[in-house]
């Protein structure tokens, strides 16, 4: 076999021609006659691996040949991708225009984001007009842009157009520059404050690693003869129309290593699809017949989303017999020893209300989108959650993979249906009541990341609108709570304002509004350290918890700025209680059960409902009904197939940034040009839905 990276395969033989076959099928086979050429090729490969010392002329020729073929293969791949890209873009636009009730059109027509979209379109129109003016001025040699404006004497003015351009320059320098500079300085101040917060968190994480600080269990409570009394544990699995993952989550929960008489599993099914209900019932029945204490609950009215589902489950009479409740979303797969690693932390710690475990992702390497999500969430758990848990005993509950003391839930008012971030809501209220939290960074629960941009975008909208809605509701409670002033300041200034409001505000305003605006008002130009140095350093800090992601530092920086438009829109809708602030859409799952099972996803997606397996678990009437539903699904029109979408706000921002990049060329602003160019291309890829799962 060829040495790694050569892009060829060697077939060595004695007395027979030797063939070198290139990986790229577009290139021909190279024949090497005789063992002498064989030895030369082998020596050339070894010489290339050693850095090229002691090469003969013929060996050097083979090295060049091999490298040329490898470079040609890369160029051919890039050319093929570039050739296919216009066709893919055209198909996206045709699908978007042909589907009248598409998500993008519905989103803009029915209120969510329509005002922001109109603002971006208006800004784009003004930018195109300003670019046309600047191009005309540049063509005529009126090079007056720059911080130090020099207005020519009257004799230098060449006609009414030149006079109008000079008047515009004076107006721009006297009246437009100052508001932009004020807004820029405000955003830069917020940017520096948020960067300092990020740096302090990283230093705290470094201190934890250095001193090896982490919650520990005294001794081994489960050793033989220890006399440990296993407490009663309730395990809840809320789900809604999640046929891809219900089986693996139920299976993992039923295999928890805990005395069977000491824990009960509640499968809380809010599914509206009756066929999915039957499948989940069959899975529950299967494990029940194996002796597992598991029950199935289904609500007729799905009010309150997940919070309403959990609230309904906690109202059962038998819940009073249980001391703790472990919650897992439908795509989470706890290891068998999960309860043994979490429950003992409550022993001898009556003030402890929550033990939160870390998430681990089975599909983090599936595509570029999942890789970038993994960077964010690794930083969230490794740095934010761990530091806040160690130094403050408080952090936001992640909604799953955690164990609650039921007493803490009840004393804090239980699950409330007032927001879409019920996990953060209950965490804030229990913290105000004096309960403490711990985070276990070394206890990981498998789950999966959204693989399509549509699913990720909807998830992020809920995660950023919900906290602002909650902030409006709980601010009076925080102010009047009987906790220390520094805890109140931490909740209001850091937990809510800095990390939930300021971050999306300055990201969108600074990099998507002010930066392109300063290209047309160069008197208010942003300094290079704001555009380049500090963002790169912050991205470097974010990637530290996931060192394998360092090659993606530039895509990560660009993608985070691209997502700022979604996060800003969500933040505003939650803060001002707009229509989409109380919107819950279940994140689409693909059903990845483990990292080694990624190849089975295609088979799982194309597989029909397994009727023979269900036949033993459901009644004959239910089986007949399920067959009828399967027949209806088979007869469903092909027009209902899902497809990648076109996102108008992102596309408009892409054109805006590319327009500003063109304008920056006239002023020879190198860093600004490259940043705007790459950021505009990033918005273009996201707007055309080319970053995540691609649907043919």
Secondary structure, 3 states (H helix, E strand, C coil): CCCCCCCEEEECCCCCCEEEEECCCCCCCEEECHHHHHHHHHHHHHHHHCCCCCCCHHHHHHHHHHHHHHHHHHHHHHHHHHHHHHHHHHHHHHHHHHCCCCHHHHHHHCCCCHHHHHHHHHHHHHHHHHHHHHHHHHHCCCCCCCCCCCCCCHHHCCHHHHHHHHHHHHHHHHHHHHHHHHHHHHHHHHHHHHHHHHHHHHHHHHHHHHHCCCCCCCCCCCCCCCCCCCCCEEEEEEECCCCCCHHHHHHHHHCCCCCHHHEEEEEEECCCCHHHHHHHHHHHHHHHHCCCCEEEEECCCCCCHHHHHHHHHHCCHHHHHCCEEEECCCCCECCCCHHHHHHHHHCCCCCEEEEEEEEEECCCCCCHHHHHHHHHHHHHHHHHHHHHHHHCCCCCCCCCCEEEEHHHHHHCCCCCCCCCCHHHHHHHHHHHCCCEEEEEEEEEEEECCCCCHHHHHHHHHHHHHHHHHHHHHHHHHHHHCCCCHHHHHHHHHHHHHHHHHHHHHHHHHHHHHHHHHHHHCHHHCCCHHHHHHHHHHHHHHHHHHHHHHHHHHHHHHHHHHHHHHHHHHHHHHHHCCCHHHHCCCCCCCCCCCCHHHHHHHHHHHHCCCCHHHHHCCCCHHHHHHHHHHHHHHHCCCHHHCCCCCCCHHHHHHHHHHHHHHHHHHHCCCHHHHHHHHHHHHHHHHHHCCCCCCCCC
